[in-house]
């Protein structure tokens, strides 16, 4: 019991010494608050580095028709900057549309001819070569129409890419 009493007493004494060793309070600097007016414009000397700089160009060749920005203008992302002249491209697009219409008429005519030849072949009224020629002409006209559609899609892509857009928001540095 005596040993227990001595252990508890020594424990309390040691813990009281451990709590007595604390860090001193932090020093605080206090100053007077004042309100003043500052100049609206300040002159600074130094270099200005932009986060991003980009030189823009078109994916298609062409003459510039219109530039809608000036040096120093603020722009937003995807805002149109430059338009290329697409007058000749518009004519090519119209020609392709006419070629597609022409191919549609040709397909319609060749389809009728193909069906007629097929009926005649079943009755053995025509040679097989004449029927094969009709099938070839019909399939060839379908491929011509598909080629015209693909060319039209390509021209429409060129038209869409004839406008140069801002890659990000910022300021025009140079034209």
ABEGO torsion letter per residue (X at the ends): XAAAAAAAAAAAAAAAAAAABBBBBBBBBBBBBBBBBBBABBBBBEBBBBABBBBBBBABBEBBABBABBBGBBBBBGBBABBBBAAAAAAAAAAAAAAAAAAAAAAAAAAAAAAAAAAAAAAGABBAAAAAAAAAAAAAAAAAAAAAAAAAAAAAAAAAAABBBBABBEBBABX
